[in-house]
């Protein structure tokens, strides 16, 4: 898989409008750990996960291929950011209690990455991967949203997006899996914030490059009929996750 960087150009929008993950998800992961010394947040983006993990670990190593993304990241004394590919992190061996990848595994060469995971993790370490599927708001907004997602910018989605839609079921996960709970993200947004989120999508940016116009502008004109400018609505994202013990002789399927 070639290295794909679809988020550098809209790094500010990504940092501002991508939803935060629920604290219940972190609590679930933490209670399965045997240590909380060091964690590696791979494909950290703007550091959304790193800043939350920093509250629970002595040191966080956060890597990403995009300098622009890391430039937007939240800073903390115990977060060390670096530019590196998931498959070649440059990190020392046998040091991490936890390795995380949030909403990014579909961009990664998993075979090479899993070798790096096994090299850098401690014997009792865990790998947590997760993502979120399409949001829902209300029937009127959802209908317009799905039209935008499937048809307006549908042809501009990378094929890797289908892996997200299928909740990573088609990505091998050769670790002893720990049964996971269901989680969800809830955010309160104005229509303008919703537009910012749509603008952070890789497919939106590819559409703009190809068509020389912003598809979100036309979408927001249609949305105005069902979402008033000063109105706040709740968006809900279902979250899917896999959690596994890294060093084990047990090999699972997908």
Residue pairs with C-beta under 8 A, 6 or more apart in sequence:
1 107
1 108
1 109
3 65
3 85
4 107
4 158
4 160
5 65
5 66
6 107
6 158
6 202
6 205
6 206
7 14
7 45
7 66
7 68
7 69
7 200
7 202
8 66
8 67
8 68
8 69
9 68
9 205
10 199
10 200
10 205
11 46
11 66
11 68
11 69
11 71
11 72
12 72
13 196
13 199
13 200
14 45
14 46
14 69
14 72
14 200
15 45
15 46
15 69
15 72
15 73
16 196
17 193
17 196
17 197
17 199
17 200
18 45
18 46
18 48
18 103
18 197
18 200
19 132
19 185
19 187
19 197
19 235
19 237
20 48
20 52
20 185
20 187
21 48
21 49
21 52
21 102
21 130
21 183
21 185
21 239
22 183
22 184
22 185
22 186
22 239
23 52
24 181
24 183
25 130
25 183
25 239
25 241
26 52
26 53
26 56
28 180
28 181
28 183
28 243
29 98
29 100
29 126
29 128
29 243
30 36
30 56
32 126
32 178
32 243
33 97
33 98
33 126
34 97
34 124
35 97
35 122
35 124
36 56
36 57
36 58
36 97
36 98
37 57
37 58
37 59
37 95
37 97
38 57
38 58
38 59
38 60
38 61
38 95
38 96
38 97
39 53
39 57
39 59
39 60
39 61
39 96
39 97
39 98
39 99
39 100
40 60
40 61
40 62
40 63
40 89
40 91
40 96
40 98
40 99
40 100
40 120
41 47
41 49
41 50
41 53
41 60
41 61
41 62
41 63
41 100
41 101
41 102
42 63
42 86
42 89
42 99
42 100
42 101
42 104
42 108
42 113
43 63
43 64
43 65
43 86
43 101
43 102
43 104
43 105
43 107
43 108
44 50
44 62
44 63
44 64
44 69
44 70
44 73
44 81
45 64
45 66
45 69
45 73
45 102
45 104
46 69
46 70
46 72
46 73
46 74
47 62
47 70
47 72
47 73
47 74
47 79
47 81
48 74
48 102
49 62
49 100
49 102
50 60
50 62
50 73
50 74
50 76
50 79
50 81
51 73
51 74
51 76
51 79
53 60
53 98
53 100
54 60
54 76
54 78
54 79
57 78
57 97
57 98
58 78
59 78
59 79
59 80
60 76
60 78
60 79
60 80
61 80
61 82
61 91
61 96
62 70
62 73
62 79
62 80
62 81
62 82
63 81
63 82
63 83
63 84
63 85
63 86
63 89
63 91
64 70
64 81
64 83
64 84
65 83
65 84
65 85
66 83
67 83
70 81
70 83
73 79
73 81
82 90
84 90
84 91
86 101
86 104
86 108
86 109
86 112
86 113
86 116
87 108
87 109
87 112
87 113
87 115
87 116
88 112
88 116
89 116
89 120
91 120
92 120
93 119
93 120
94 119
94 120
94 121
94 122
94 123
95 120
95 121
95 122
96 120
96 121
96 122
96 125
97 122
97 124
97 125
97 126
98 125
98 126
98 127
98 128
99 117
99 120
99 121
99 125
99 126
99 127
99 128
99 246
100 127
100 128
100 129
101 108
101 127
101 128
101 129
101 130
102 129
102 130
102 131
103 130
103 131
103 132
103 164
104 131
105 129
105 131
105 163
105 168
105 171
106 131
106 160
106 161
106 163
106 164
106 168
106 171
107 160
110 171
110 172
111 172
114 174
117 127
117 246
118 246
118 247
121 127
121 246
121 247
123 247
124 245
124 247
125 245
125 246
125 247
126 178
126 243
126 244
126 245
126 246
127 175
127 243
127 244
127 246
128 241
128 242
128 243
129 168
129 173
129 241
129 242
130 183
130 239
130 240
130 241
130 242
131 164
131 167
131 168
131 239
131 240
132 185
132 237
132 238
132 239
132 240
133 164
133 165
133 167
133 237
133 238
133 240
134 145
134 146
134 149
134 165
134 237
135 145
135 235
135 236
135 237
136 142
136 235
136 236
137 145
137 194
137 233
137 234
137 235
137 236
138 226
138 233
140 226
141 223
141 226
141 227
141 233
144 219
144 222
144 223
144 226
148 198
148 215
148 219
152 207
152 215
152 219
153 201
153 203
153 204
153 206
153 207
153 215
154 203
156 203
156 204
156 206
156 207
156 210
157 202
157 203
158 202
158 203
161 203
162 170
163 170
163 171
167 240
168 240
168 242
169 254
170 254
171 254
172 253
172 254
173 242
173 244
173 252
173 254
174 251
174 252
175 244
175 245
175 246
175 248
175 250
175 252
176 244
176 245
176 248
176 250
176 252
177 242
177 243
177 244
177 252
178 243
178 244
178 245
180 241
180 242
180 243
182 238
182 239
183 238
183 239
183 241
184 236
184 237
184 238
184 239
185 236
185 237
185 239
186 234
186 235
186 236
186 237
187 234
187 235
187 237
188 232
188 233
188 234
188 235
189 197
189 232
189 233
189 234
189 235
190 229
190 230
190 231
190 232
191 220
191 223
191 224
191 227
191 228
191 229
191 231
191 233
192 229
194 223
194 227
194 233
194 235
195 216
195 219
195 220
198 204
198 216
198 219
199 205
199 214
199 216
204 214
204 215
204 216
207 215
208 214
208 215
227 233
244 252
